[in-house]
Amino acid sequence: MERLAQELEALEGQALRRRLQVVEEVLPGGKVRVNGRVLLNLSSNDYLGLSQDPRLVAAAQEAAARWGAGSGASRLVAGNLALHEAVEERLAAFKGVEAAVIFSTGYMANVGAISALVGPGDVIFSDRLNHASIYDGIKLSGAALERFPHRDLNRLERLLQGTSGKKRLIITDSVFSVDGDLAPLADLVALRERYGVWLMIDEAHATGVLGPGGAGLAQGLGLTDQVDIHMGTFSKALGSLGGYVAGDRRLIDYLHNRARSFIYSTALPPPVLGAIDQALKIAAGEPERRRYLLEEADKFRRGLAAAGLDTLGSETQIVPVLVGENSRTLEFAQALQNRGLMAVGLRPPTVPPGKARVRFSLSAAHAREDLAQALETIAGLAEELKVSSEQLAVGG
């Protein structure tokens, strides 16, 4: 325990120690109560505002009343309820693919799928900024890892030309969670076809937000059929919990038999499934939610850029502001909270050293006037604390 305490002290000295912050109440309009104060929550992944939607709450209650609070077993034992099958059928239709399988979390979906599909003797090509769950799945798989610089297709192609393996797999986030930019999916599809490799995309931050039906970036670009493995979550824009993998029916059947995080986990409980089912209906049937979100995100990004802030190429509802040093990032985040905005600082290892930033996540639950006021507050504090692009460049 003493050694653990020393390591915690070392983290403290580098401004890298994390602490839990208690949210005392979740309020309408994308707001929360923390330490007795109401804050505009600009740190949530609840992109469509569905986690508080009365229809999801009612659907969860109805599922609990009919099926109970828990599933009672893993899917392959006795926990495969008709409700699981019905939600997976709806999900497959939502994604525009043959079949889908639900995992307990998005993390478990990535770890389970990657480690099931590839192994020693195989090669995985991964964008350097992919989510940690992807890298953990790669480690567990035992496959060789070839990382390429963020969205660097020239480097990726050279790696593809210089490697061979029994199976080769390209993996990328579709929306990158720390920069808010998009994968060059059309070009990745072209490389998939040119070199005969698999392509897997993590649509965690795109599901519900992008595409005409909300199914993600692949749907938005008309590339669903050119992606072999679609992964995503219900815990962000869909307002609930769980992860999924979707695609060819043979892929899903294989994961039933080989994905350890599916085989050895108790199935998602009925109330969660009820909420997921309702969220899929709303996401597909109410496109105005994502239109509003993306329009407001565009205004927000442009406003930050006009204030001289570096948003690191964001193209989505995830809008980071580069600060650089860990301690200054924490100072900026605390100052924002003191002014009524909840925005969390991201530090290494989540981001590269020297690239700490405050990440703002917008939601369709946010009112225009609240976002406009938030933008004014952020710009003013950034000027006061000297975190603009020009000031950072001169070490101000």
Protein Blocks (a to p, Z undefined) as FASTA:
>chain_A
ZZmmmmmmmmmmnopaccddddfbdcehhiaceehiacddfkbcblnopmmgmklmmmmm
mmmmmnojbeoiafklmmmcfklmmmmmmmmmmnopabdcddfbfklmmmmmmmmmpceh
iacdddfkbcfklmmmmmmnopacddddehilklmmmmmmmgccfbdcddddfbdfklop
acdfklmmmmmmmnopacdddfklmgojgojkonajklmnopmmmpfbdcddfklmnopa
cddddddfklmmmmmmmmmklmmpccddfklmmmmmmmmmmmmmmmmlmmmmmmmmmmmm
mmmmmnopaeehpabfbdcddfbiaklmmmmmmmmmmnopacdddddfkbcehiaccddd
ddfkbcfklmmmmmmmmmmmmmmnopafklmmnoZZ
